[in-house]
Amino acid sequence: MATIEDRIVRRIDAVRQPASQEVSDQGKAAEAAVIQFFNLIPGMHIRAATPDEDSGKSQIVKDKAIDAVAYMNGKPVLGLQITTATDSVARYEKRTDLLQRPFIRLREMKLSDSAIPRALVFIEAKAIKDFLSEKDFKKQPAMALQILSSCIASLKLALMNTEINAEQHAINKLMTVLERQKTEYN
């Protein structure tokens, strides 16, 4: 049931001017940009999520709702949900989902593998539009930093939500790699 706050936020969002066609609906382009960015990080590889991993709007199914999977040394290390949503209710729902499910398991993982953290990456639709005209992250450092900062913040959340040493070690290792990347764009 929607709270009074949710109804007020929806009313405010409804009154706002809709995003112009120029910058709306940049979701697929945002996913492609994040995939391109992660593939530039030494030692990392990233792929788009399978239909089974990306449940879209029906994110009720446990352990789904990711758009991409990042790997280090051939092992999955991070599930990314990527969005350009401007609607505050949609952003709130995505944040809440991340808070409730900071880790996922993929079908490709063995039972002995630790769950991997999820990251929520918010990118402004206008930044994606600008990136499409100049696909060089060195010339778009703000977007690169937004991707990295979103991932690091999500990893810190996951770190606070686990007591499993293997998960803590993997998160710290991944955060070190991403923090090192941030220095290239500052």
N, C-alpha and C positions, 0 to 999 in steps of 0.2 A: 504494500500500500504506500502510495506517495505521501511524503510528509508535506507540511505546509511550506517548508523551505524549498522542496523539489518543485512544487507548483509555482512558487514565486520565481524561481530560476527559469523554469520553462516559459513563463509569461514574459520575462525579460528577454530571453533568447528569441521568442516569437516576434517581439516588437522590433528587435534589431534588424538592420538591413541585411538581407541575405548576401552571402559571399558572391562576388561577381563571378560570372562564368569563367573569366580569365584565370582565377585562382581556386575555384572550387573543384572538388572531385580529383584530388591529386594523390589519392591513396596508392594506386599501382605505381605511379612514378616515384612516390616516396619509398615504397618497398624496394624498387629497383635501385634507387640512389643509396639506400642503406646497404644493400647487398654489394654494390660497387665499392662503397667506402670500406666495408669490412674485408673485402678481398684485397685491399691495398695494405692491410696490416700484416707485417711479416709474421709468418707462422700460423696465420689464420686462413680459414676458408669458410664461406657461408653459402647456404643454398636456400631457395624458397621452400616454404613449408608444403607438405603434401596436403591434399584435400582432407585427409584424416586428422592432420595436426591443426589445420586452420578451419575452425568450425564457423567462422564468420559471425553472423548475428545470433546464431543459436549456440552461444557460448555456455550453455548449461552443462554440457558434457564435461566431466572431470578431465583435467589434464590437456585440454585443447585450447584454442585461441592464441595461436602464434602465427606469425607471418613468415618467419625465417628461423633457421637454425645455424648457429656459428660453431665451428670446430677448431680445435687446436690439436696438433699431433694426431689427426685422424679421429679424434673422439669428440662427441658433442659436448659443448661447454656452456651454451647459452641459447635460450629460446627467446626470440624477439617478437614483440607485438609492436607494429609500426602504425602510427596514425597521424593524420592531419586534421582530425576533427576539431572544429571550433566550438561546437555546442558544448557548453559547460556540463550538461547532464551526461552526455556521452563520455566526456573526459572523466567525470566523477565515477561513472560505472566501470570504466577501464582501470582506474586507480584502485577502486574497491576490489575488483577481481584480482588485481596483482597482490593486494594486501592479503586477500584470503587464500591465494594460491601462488606463493612466490617461487615454487619449484614445480617442475614437470618431469615426467618420464616418457621417453619415446619408445616406440615399438622396436626400434633397432638396438635398444640398450639391453644388456644382460641384467639378470636379477641382481648380480653382484655389483653392478655399476651404481654409483650414487646418483640421485636425482640431480638435474641441472637447474640452475636459477632461470627465472624469466626476467626479461627487461621490457619496460614500456618506453618506447621512443616516440616523443611528440615532436613533430616538425611542422613549422608553419607552412601552409600551402603556398604562400608567396615565395618563401625560400626555395621551395621545390620548383616553382615556375622560373625563378631566376637561375637555378641550377641547370635546368633543361636548356637554357641558352648558353651556358658556360659550364661544362661538365668537368671542372677542375676544382677539387676541394681546396687546393692552395689559394685559389681565387675566391673561394666561398668558405673562409675559415669559421664564420659564425655557424654555419650549418654543421660543419664537422664537429665543432665544440658542442653544439646542441645534441648531436647523436651520442658523443662520448659522455657528456654530462648526464644525459638520461640513463644511459646504461650503468654508469658508476653509481648513481643514486639508487637504481633498482638493485644493484648488487649489494650495496650497503644494507638495504632493507632485507634482502635474502640472508645476509650474514647475521643479522640480528635475530633471524627466525630459524636458526639451526644450531644444534649442539653437536652435530656429527662432524668429527674432525676431518674426514675426507672432503666433505662439502665445504667446510671452512677453508681448508687448504686450497681447493680448486677455485673458490671465489677470490681469495687473496691473490692468487697467481694471475687470474684474469684481470682483476682490478689493477695490478701492477702493469700489465701490458697496456691497458687502456689509459692509465695515467701517463705512461710514457708517451703514448700517442698525443695526448693533450698538449704536451710541451711543443710539439711540432706546429700546432695551430695557434698558440698564444702569442 
